[in-house]
Amino acid sequence: MKDEKGIGGRPMEEKTVPVREGEALDGEKLIRFLREHIAGVADAPVEVRQYPTGASNLTYLIRIGEWEAVLRRPPLGPLPPKAHDMEREATILQKIHPVFPLAPKPYAICRDTSVLGAVFYVMERRQGVVIDGTFPPGVHPTPDLCRRISEAAVDTLVKLHDIDWREAGLASIGRPAGFLERQVNGWIARYDKAKTDDDPEAEPLIRWLSDNVPESSELTVIHNDYKLNNMLWNPKDVAEPVAVLDWEMTTIGDPLFDLAAALSYWARPEDPEELIHVLPNVTTYSGFFSRVLLWGTGTSPAPSCRCFGGGGKTVDWRVNRSRSPAGEPRRPPGIVPRFTPSSTVIWKRSGDGPSHRLQQWVSLGHDVNRPSLTIFRIDEKIE
């Protein structure tokens, strides 16, 4: 079996497999569509392989001569309304790719269900490796490499959130108003429908969530499933992302929601064994950033910030800027994982202007002597 280094639509194993029984494509109809709608498709037989992981949508590698592409279609059988919307996903990629090149470029959307039995789309194939529960063969995960992967993951998400979604024509992909309230109410409703027993700890949590829905201070493009294995990485330097994958749930919403969801996948060595086994992830290796998220706005000497910890609690603090005489960030003596008075924290500038946004996942004691970083000191809690 020939090794496959990655695809453009979603995270997959490095190998493709023969198409599973019952999931074959009509090769004659497919190649006719491709030649009618995509320039450069060779006059050669079509070879179709399937990526074996992922249950959400079916994803295939299409090879015609030297030409390659990735095809995405919904799963077989009855589907819930609005689920597995391939046209929406491809349209999002069409609008995001020009302003965020890590999004794969879609080649064509087929709305004619007589071709393959469902709406599907075809996109470019990106070459890269997947970082999932283990590192690719031959990669030695040094602390420096893990730190650089952490930085790349943060930088990439910041760039995504910095997209001018109105200018990019993405205003129609979501309903920004009431986004967080819909998420809280929606997940509570799903829990009520799925629960089999009454959990005494659930009701206080549901009540707290319902009573403490925060207001979104800004709206951005959010990926909604951002994690290391939804990216492809350069095989020659696995700290360099070459693609962000799986845009099915992308919408316009609160960037903190996006970052908090990403943190839920960011397992750490101190996490319970059950969590580490359920979400196997290389982020338990030494050198990866700790699971801390800080966000805030403002340029006053003592702006306020909101700190999100792994336990899901939100605390407001007042922070004071701490800069070296030359204007460069100071290296803190260490960063504590809990938010207490006098903790030293780091924010990363993600935009310029009178009300720049600062955003960063924070590591415990990693090298922060970088011009893009601003160091703050938490001095008092805001009651």
C-alpha positions as CSV (number, residue, x, y, z in Angstrom):
1,M,0.0,0.0,0.0
2,K,1.4,3.4,-1.0
3,D,1.8,5.9,1.9
4,E,-0.4,8.9,1.6
5,K,0.8,12.0,3.4
6,G,-2.4,13.9,3.9
7,I,-5.5,15.5,2.4
8,G,-7.3,18.8,2.1
9,G,-10.6,18.2,3.8
10,R,-10.1,16.6,7.2
11,P,-7.6,14.8,9.3
12,M,-6.9,11.4,8.1
13,E,-4.4,8.6,8.6
14,E,-1.4,8.7,6.3
15,K,-2.6,5.7,4.3
16,T,-5.6,5.4,2.1
17,V,-7.5,2.1,1.7
18,P,-9.6,0.5,-1.1
19,V,-13.0,2.0,-1.1
20,R,-15.2,0.3,1.5
21,E,-18.1,-1.9,0.4
22,G,-21.2,0.1,-0.3
23,E,-19.3,3.4,-0.5
24,A,-18.0,3.2,-4.0
25,L,-18.3,6.2,-6.5
26,D,-19.6,6.0,-10.0
27,G,-16.3,6.5,-11.8
28,E,-17.7,7.2,-15.2
29,K,-20.1,9.9,-13.9
30,L,-17.4,11.3,-11.7
31,I,-14.7,11.7,-14.4
32,R,-17.3,13.3,-16.7
33,F,-18.2,15.9,-14.1
34,L,-14.5,16.6,-13.3
35,R,-13.5,17.1,-17.0
36,E,-16.5,19.4,-17.5
37,H,-15.8,21.6,-14.5
38,I,-12.1,21.5,-13.7
39,A,-9.3,22.5,-16.0
40,G,-6.3,20.3,-16.3
41,V,-7.9,17.0,-15.6
42,A,-5.9,14.4,-17.6
43,D,-7.4,12.0,-20.2
44,A,-6.6,9.0,-18.1
45,P,-8.4,6.4,-16.0
46,V,-9.6,7.5,-12.6
47,E,-8.2,5.9,-9.5
48,V,-10.3,6.3,-6.3
49,R,-9.0,5.5,-2.8
50,Q,-10.7,6.2,0.5
51,Y,-9.4,7.7,3.7
52,P,-10.4,5.2,6.4
53,T,-10.9,7.5,9.4
54,G,-13.7,10.0,10.2
55,A,-17.4,9.1,10.5
56,S,-18.9,12.5,9.8
57,N,-18.4,12.6,6.0
58,L,-16.9,10.3,3.4
59,T,-13.6,11.5,2.0
60,Y,-11.8,10.1,-1.1
61,L,-8.5,10.6,-2.8
62,I,-9.1,11.0,-6.6
63,R,-6.1,10.4,-8.9
64,I,-6.3,10.9,-12.7
65,G,-2.8,10.5,-14.2
66,E,-0.6,13.0,-12.2
67,W,-3.6,15.1,-11.2
68,E,-4.9,14.6,-7.6
69,A,-7.7,16.0,-5.6
70,V,-9.9,15.3,-2.6
71,L,-13.6,14.6,-2.8
72,R,-16.0,15.1,0.1
73,R,-19.6,13.9,0.3
74,P,-22.1,13.2,3.0
75,P,-22.5,9.7,4.6
76,L,-25.0,7.3,3.1
77,G,-28.5,7.0,4.4
78,P,-31.0,9.5,5.9
79,L,-29.5,12.6,7.3
80,P,-30.7,15.2,9.9
81,P,-31.7,18.6,8.4
82,K,-28.8,21.0,7.8
83,A,-26.3,18.3,8.8
84,H,-23.4,17.3,6.4
85,D,-24.0,20.3,4.2
86,M,-21.3,19.9,1.6
87,E,-22.3,23.0,-0.4
88,R,-22.0,25.2,2.7
89,E,-18.6,23.7,3.6
90,A,-17.3,24.3,0.0
91,T,-18.7,27.8,-0.1
92,I,-16.9,28.6,3.2
93,L,-13.7,27.4,1.7
94,Q,-14.2,29.4,-1.5
95,K,-14.5,32.6,0.6
96,I,-11.8,31.8,3.3
97,H,-9.1,30.4,1.0
98,P,-8.2,33.8,-0.6
99,V,-7.7,35.5,2.8
100,F,-6.5,32.4,4.8
101,P,-4.3,30.3,2.5
102,L,-4.1,27.4,5.0
103,A,-7.7,26.6,4.0
104,P,-7.6,24.2,1.0
105,K,-8.8,25.6,-2.3
106,P,-12.1,24.1,-3.6
107,Y,-12.2,23.3,-7.3
108,A,-15.9,22.5,-7.9
109,I,-19.2,21.9,-6.2
110,C,-21.6,19.4,-7.7
111,R,-25.2,20.1,-6.8
112,D,-26.6,17.5,-9.2
113,T,-27.4,14.5,-7.0
114,S,-27.7,12.3,-10.1
115,V,-23.9,12.2,-10.3
116,L,-23.1,10.5,-7.0
117,G,-26.4,10.5,-5.2
118,A,-25.6,13.5,-3.0
119,V,-24.1,17.0,-3.3
120,F,-20.3,16.8,-3.1
121,Y,-17.3,19.0,-3.8
122,V,-13.7,18.5,-4.9
123,M,-10.8,20.4,-3.5
124,E,-7.0,20.6,-3.8
125,R,-4.9,18.0,-2.1
126,R,-2.4,19.3,0.4
127,Q,0.7,17.3,1.3
128,G,1.5,17.0,5.0
129,V,1.5,14.8,8.0
130,V,-1.1,14.5,10.8
131,I,-0.1,14.9,14.4
132,D,-2.6,12.9,16.5
133,G,-1.9,10.6,19.4
134,T,1.7,10.1,18.3
135,F,4.3,11.9,16.3
136,P,5.0,10.8,12.7
137,P,7.7,8.1,12.3
138,G,11.2,9.6,12.5
139,V,10.2,12.7,14.4
140,H,11.9,13.2,17.8
141,P,9.6,15.3,20.0
142,T,12.1,17.6,21.7
143,P,10.8,20.3,24.1
144,D,11.8,22.9,21.6
145,L,9.8,21.2,18.8
146,C,6.8,20.9,21.0
147,R,7.0,24.6,22.0
148,R,7.2,25.6,18.3
149,I,4.2,23.5,17.4
150,S,2.3,25.2,20.3
151,E,3.3,28.6,19.0
152,A,2.3,27.7,15.4
153,A,-1.1,26.4,16.6
154,V,-1.7,29.7,18.5
155,D,-0.5,31.9,15.6
156,T,-2.7,30.1,13.1
157,L,-5.8,30.5,15.2
158,V,-5.1,34.1,15.8
159,K,-4.7,34.7,12.0
160,L,-8.1,32.9,11.4
161,H,-9.8,35.1,14.0
162,D,-8.3,38.2,12.4
163,I,-10.1,37.6,9.1
164,D,-12.4,40.5,8.2
165,W,-15.4,38.2,7.7
166,R,-17.7,40.9,6.4
167,E,-15.1,41.9,3.7
168,A,-14.6,38.2,2.9
169,G,-18.3,37.7,2.2
170,L,-18.9,35.4,5.2
171,A,-21.7,37.3,6.9
172,S,-24.3,34.7,5.7
173,I,-22.7,31.6,7.2
174,G,-23.9,32.1,10.7
175,R,-26.2,33.9,13.1
176,P,-23.8,35.9,15.3
177,A,-26.5,37.5,17.5
178,G,-27.1,35.3,20.6
179,F,-24.4,32.8,19.6
180,L,-23.2,31.9,23.1
181,E,-26.8,31.6,24.5
182,R,-27.7,29.3,21.6
183,Q,-24.7,27.1,22.4
184,V,-25.5,26.8,26.0
185,N,-29.2,26.1,25.5
186,G,-28.5,23.8,22.6
187,W,-26.1,21.6,24.5
188,I,-28.4,21.5,27.6
189,A,-31.2,20.3,25.3
190,R,-29.0,17.6,23.7
191,Y,-28.1,16.4,27.2
192,D,-31.8,16.2,28.3
193,K,-32.6,14.2,25.2
194,A,-29.7,11.8,25.6
195,K,-29.5,11.3,29.3
196,T,-30.5,7.9,30.7
197,D,-30.1,8.6,34.4
198,D,-30.4,11.7,36.6
199,D,-27.0,12.9,37.6
200,P,-27.1,15.0,40.9
201,E,-24.1,17.0,39.6
202,A,-25.7,17.9,36.3
203,E,-28.5,20.2,37.6
204,P,-26.3,22.7,39.5
205,L,-24.0,22.8,36.4
206,I,-26.9,23.4,34.0
207,R,-28.3,26.1,36.3
208,W,-24.9,27.8,36.6
209,L,-24.3,27.7,32.8
210,S,-27.8,29.1,32.1
211,D,-27.3,31.9,34.6
212,N,-23.8,32.9,33.5
213,V,-23.9,33.1,29.7
214,P,-21.3,35.9,28.9
215,E,-21.8,38.5,26.3
216,S,-19.6,38.4,23.3
217,S,-17.4,41.4,23.0
218,E,-16.5,40.7,19.4
219,L,-17.3,38.3,16.6
220,T,-14.9,36.5,14.3
221,V,-14.7,33.5,12.0
222,I,-14.5,30.5,14.3
223,H,-13.4,27.1,13.1
224,N,-15.4,25.3,15.8
225,D,-13.3,22.1,15.8
226,Y,-9.7,23.5,16.0
227,K,-7.1,21.0,17.2
228,L,-3.7,19.6,16.1
229,N,-5.1,16.7,14.2
230,N,-7.4,19.0,12.2
231,M,-4.2,20.4,10.7
232,L,-1.6,19.1,8.3
233,W,2.1,19.8,9.1
234,N,5.2,20.0,6.9
235,P,6.9,16.6,6.9
236,K,10.3,18.4,6.8
237,D,9.4,20.6,9.8
238,V,6.4,19.4,11.7
239,A,6.2,22.8,13.5
240,E,5.1,24.4,10.2
241,P,1.4,24.0,9.4
242,V,0.5,23.5,5.7
243,A,-3.3,23.2,6.0
244,V,-6.2,23.6,8.4
245,L,-8.8,21.0,7.8
246,D,-12.4,20.1,8.5
247,W,-14.4,23.3,8.0
248,E,-17.8,21.7,8.4
249,M,-18.8,23.5,11.6
250,T,-17.2,26.9,10.8
251,T,-19.4,29.9,11.6
252,I,-19.3,33.5,12.9
253,G,-19.2,33.5,16.7
254,D,-17.2,34.3,19.8
255,P,-13.5,33.6,19.3
256,L,-13.2,32.6,23.0
257,F,-15.7,29.8,22.3
258,D,-13.3,28.6,19.5
259,L,-10.3,28.8,21.8
260,A,-12.0,27.1,24.7
261,A,-13.1,24.2,22.5
262,A,-9.5,23.9,21.3
263,L,-8.3,23.8,24.9
264,S,-10.7,20.9,25.7
265,Y,-8.6,18.8,23.3
266,W,-5.3,20.1,24.7
267,A,-4.5,17.3,27.2
268,R,-1.8,17.8,29.8
269,P,0.2,15.2,31.9
270,E,-1.5,16.4,35.1
271,D,-5.0,15.6,33.7
272,P,-6.9,12.6,35.0
273,E,-5.9,9.4,33.2
274,E,-9.5,8.9,31.9
275,L,-9.3,12.2,30.1
276,I,-5.9,11.5,28.6
277,H,-7.0,8.1,27.3
278,V,-10.3,9.5,25.8
279,L,-8.4,12.3,24.1
280,P,-5.0,10.9,23.1
281,N,-2.8,13.8,22.1
282,V,0.8,14.6,21.9
283,T,0.3,17.8,24.0
284,T,1.2,15.7,27.0
285,Y,4.8,15.8,25.8
286,S,7.3,18.1,27.6
287,G,7.5,21.5,25.9
288,F,3.9,21.9,24.9
289,F,2.1,25.0,26.3
290,S,0.0,24.5,29.4
291,R,-3.7,24.8,29.0
292,V,-4.4,28.5,29.8
293,L,-6.3,31.0,27.8
294,L,-6.2,34.8,28.3
295,W,-8.1,37.4,26.4
296,G,-8.7,41.1,26.8
297,T,-9.0,44.4,25.1
298,G,-8.0,48.0,25.8
299,T,-5.0,50.1,26.0
300,S,-5.4,51.6,29.4
301,P,-2.5,51.1,32.0
302,A,-4.7,48.7,33.9
303,P,-7.1,46.9,31.5
304,S,-9.3,44.2,32.8
305,C,-9.1,40.6,31.5
306,R,-11.1,37.4,31.6
307,C,-9.2,34.2,32.5
308,F,-10.4,30.8,31.5
309,G,-8.9,27.8,33.3
310,G,-9.2,24.1,32.5
311,G,-12.0,23.8,35.1
312,G,-14.3,26.0,33.1
313,K,-14.5,28.8,35.7
314,T,-14.3,32.4,34.6
315,V,-12.7,35.1,36.8
316,D,-12.3,38.8,36.2
317,W,-9.0,40.4,37.2
318,R,-7.4,43.8,36.9
319,V,-3.9,43.6,35.3
320,N,-1.0,46.0,35.1
321,R,1.3,46.2,32.2
322,S,4.9,45.2,32.9
323,R,7.5,46.2,30.3
324,S,11.2,46.4,30.3
325,P,12.8,49.9,29.9
326,A,13.6,49.2,26.3
327,G,9.9,48.4,25.6
328,E,10.6,44.7,25.1
329,P,8.9,42.0,27.2
330,R,10.6,40.8,30.3
331,R,11.0,37.1,30.9
332,P,8.8,36.1,33.9
333,P,10.3,34.0,36.7
334,G,7.6,31.4,35.9
335,I,3.9,31.2,35.0
336,V,1.5,29.6,37.5
337,P,-1.4,27.6,36.1
338,R,-4.0,29.1,38.5
339,F,-5.2,32.6,38.4
340,T,-4.2,34.2,41.7
341,P,-3.1,37.7,42.6
342,S,0.5,38.5,41.5
343,S,0.5,35.7,38.9
344,T,2.5,36.6,35.8
345,V,0.7,36.0,32.5
346,I,1.4,36.6,28.8
347,W,-0.8,37.9,26.1
348,K,0.1,37.9,22.5
349,R,-0.7,40.8,20.3
350,S,-3.0,39.7,17.4
351,G,-3.7,43.0,15.9
352,D,-2.8,46.7,15.9
353,G,-4.8,49.8,16.5
354,P,-6.3,51.8,19.3
355,S,-8.2,48.8,20.6
356,H,-5.9,45.9,19.8
357,R,-6.8,42.4,20.8
358,L,-4.4,40.3,22.8
359,Q,-4.6,36.5,22.8
360,Q,-2.4,33.7,23.8
361,W,-2.2,30.2,25.2
362,V,0.4,30.3,27.9
363,S,3.1,27.9,28.9
364,L,4.8,27.3,32.2
365,G,8.1,29.1,32.1
366,H,8.8,28.9,28.3
367,D,11.0,31.4,26.6
368,V,8.9,34.5,26.0
369,N,11.6,36.9,24.9
370,R,9.8,37.7,21.6
371,P,8.9,41.2,20.3
372,S,5.2,40.1,19.7
373,L,4.6,39.4,23.4
374,T,3.5,41.7,26.1
375,I,3.8,40.7,29.7
376,F,1.1,41.6,32.3
377,R,1.0,41.1,36.1
378,I,-2.3,40.3,37.8
379,D,-2.5,42.5,40.9
380,E,-6.0,42.4,42.1
381,K,-9.3,40.7,41.6
382,I,-12.2,42.7,40.4
383,E,-15.1,42.1,42.8
